[in-house]
Amino acid sequence: MAEQIVKTEYSEIMQKSYIDYSMSVITARALPDARDGLKPVQRRVLYAMDQLNLGHDKPHRKSARIVGDTMGKYHPHGDSSIYETLVVLSQDFKKGMALVDGHGNFGSIEGDGAAAMRYTEARLQKFTEDVYLTDLDKNVVDFLPNFDETEKEPEVLPVRVPNLLINGADGIAVGMTTNIPPHNLAEVCDAVCAYMDNTEITTKELLEIMPGPDFPTGGIVINKSDLEDIYETGQGKVKLRGKVVYEPATKRSERDKLVITEIPYTMIGANISKFISDVLDLIETKKTSDIVDVSNESSKEGIRIVLELKKNADYKNLENMLYKKTKLEDTFGVNMLAIVNGRPETLGLKQVIKHHVDFQFDLATRKYTTLLKKERDNKEIKEGLIRACDIIDLIIEILRGSKNLAQAKDCLVNGNVEGINFKSEKSKASAAKLDFTERQATEILQMRLYRLIGLEILQLQKEFEECLKKIEKYEKILSSRKEMAKVIKAELLRIKKDYARARRTQILDAKEAVYEEKKMEEKEVVFIMDRFGYAKTIDISAYERNKEAVHAENKYVFTCMNTGKILIFTDTGNMHQVKVKDLPYTRFRDKGTPIDNVGNYDSSGENICFLGSEATIKNKKLLFVTKNGMAKLVDASEFEVNKRTVSATKLGEDDSLVGVYTTDAKIAIYSKFTLEGGIVEEEVVESNQNVCLASANGNILKFPLTDIPQKKKNALGVRAMKLAKDDHIDEVFLVTDGDEVTVEYKKKELNLTNLKLAHRDSKGSKIK
């Protein structure tokens, strides 16, 4: 057979394949169905547990067995996602109503992971059996073939409550996400009943019954007035706060305490330790001095994070600081996205309830249709058995006279007496009139003799009457939507009565937390940083007592204001700013903190060319000199910015800064900052200045500082020295006329004062 090549556009194939993949993730993996509020993996886990007969009154079974059955029969996407689903379904701090009863380590609210599935065990909660899995045997939902068509699985579970609201949902699909908060079971049941009574009910009226989210972690929703719009559109932000309780000291030996007893839902997991870490940072950075100690006393009984306070601390202001500066106040982004008729759709509260109610009517119709058929079949059988009891002698005569079962059954159904021996013609004539149905005949032939006892016959008649009542009841339900609504509401109220719990989340309109930050007492301190980059500030008196040791052990030492900033110019052309208050204010012998921990400066990729305080450069000009011999003067006012990092100068290709130096028209500060670092000397004089540029190949050029023009910080500058192809600027010195300045360069002593003055942009002279 000849090979057939099909030509197609590659982009079309990619587009179609990606769309198919996206829709598969959206509809079959990440988003819940609006009817039962479950994602496929959740539905399959619960159904697999039901098939394993893991009821609430049965022993727990190994989680690995549940995961294996789910993966082997229904969900072939890996065991980790299935076990993670099983774990989350058991966590009552994540779900409004936990659906799985876990036995063993199933994780904690503080972010501890669950034990491996070979160690844990699980079974269904009674609530799940009663509300999520009941009536599966009554043809209430469609069953579909599984992935390899060896099993059947339910398309959707017959969930009796709006699980989408009660347990919420979260999921990330392709290009869309869902995030639905959990709600209170009792309130949701009441809201559904209210909708069924009045389908024109408004969202505002529904929120009078169901005020908003009810998170299992409690907490406080503080933007009540925004909820109507959120539930109308299905999108918005719910603002959450943890609950803080003030506990005054009862003994002299105790301290006043602020205790966090409830946390925002978004703080579940690692965010609890992050909150404690943030509080400790507030203490370390001197944002507050009112907190003496922080401890986490949380247990199975609930959350309890204790902050011990200083005497007479302003606990109200401190509480507001926690809301402002930590995740104790957070937002929950609501996006009520679910699958409706096979397509993703954003739903408002009323739409969620509508889809649920429509689903309940569909379930009830299928359930009572199945039950009605069953009772009608039962009625047929009971009628046949009662009639058979009345003519039991004739039936026995037929059975004794028949040659086989088929002949007897034919007689009972069709009155065919041919070939059957009767005791009398009268019996034969009576038998010829028999017209039992096939089902009745089968039951009669299988009937046991004990059913002929008088009391059994009375019981049979009683069952027949009950059957007639059930048929009448089912027909009434199926014939009237109003009657069916009564049944659905009665079921909801029963569920509410059996499983409802008190609301845990408080909902109100709270004022914005106002935190008055205590103003720092402005004073002069000494900044010191060692050669390893560990920086700190110390008191001036401590500096005076340890002056020699401070200069011997540290690379940078200068005074600054504790309210000011440290400026770091690097060879990459950037200027980084670090707030002095962000550095630890400690004793001289304390270690300090790496300076790149409190700013954007990266010690692994940048080298410091200049480091000083704002006062160091105030009212001065900065001289920039690069490796390739470019130079310029920049007014220091250009660096009075609020950004943590700015570009300090423009650099050419394959160029970097050699040094940054402060100067002005009359006053020169002799400070040398090189890649190796260190202050060579520091002296303030009134004089004119010259620039000395030394290259790696041993050339040196001295020219007046006034030859270098003043430019903007984003300018490239001018060429200060002509360099050979393989040469670059190595050292820069500022020299004042009339001063004797001798430096060590290339292991030689070099007198800069005696150097001949030349012009900018020349080669300079060779060092002998």
Secondary structure, DSSP 8 states (H G I E B T S, - for coil): ---------HHHHHHHHHHHHHHHHIIIIIS-BTTT---HHHHHHHHHHHHTT--TTS--EEHHHHHHHHHHHT--S-HHHHHHHHHHHH-TTT-SS--EEEES----TTS-----TTT-EEEE-HHHHHHTSTTGGGT-S-EEE-TTSSSEEESS---SS-HHHHT-EEEE-SS-EEEE----HHHHHHHHHHHHH-TT--HHHHHHHS-S---TT--EE-BGGGHHHHHHHTEEEEEEE-EEEEE--SSTTS--EEEEEE--GGG-THHHHHHHHHHHHHHHTTS-SSEEEEEE--BTTB--EEEEE-TT--HHHHHHHHHHHSTTEEEEEEE-EEEETTEEEE--HHHHHHHHHHHHHHHHHHHHHHHHHHHHHHHHHHHHHHHHHHTHHHHHHHHHH-SSHHHHHHHHHH---TT---S-HHHHHHHHT----HHHHHHHHH--GGGGSHHHHHHHHHHHHHHHHHHHHHHHHHH-HHHHHHHHHHHHHHHHHHH-----SEE-B--------------EEEEEE-TT-EEEEEEHHHHHHTHHHHHHH-SEEEEEETTSEEEEEETTSEEEEEEGGGS-B--TTS--EEGGGSSS--TTT--EEEEEEHHHHTT-EEEEEETTSEEEEEEGGGG---SSEEE-S---TT--EEEEEEE-SSEEE-----SS-------EEES-EEEEEEETTSEEEEEEGGGS-B--TTS--EE-B---TT--EEEEEEEETT---EEEETTEEEESTTS----TTB--EE--
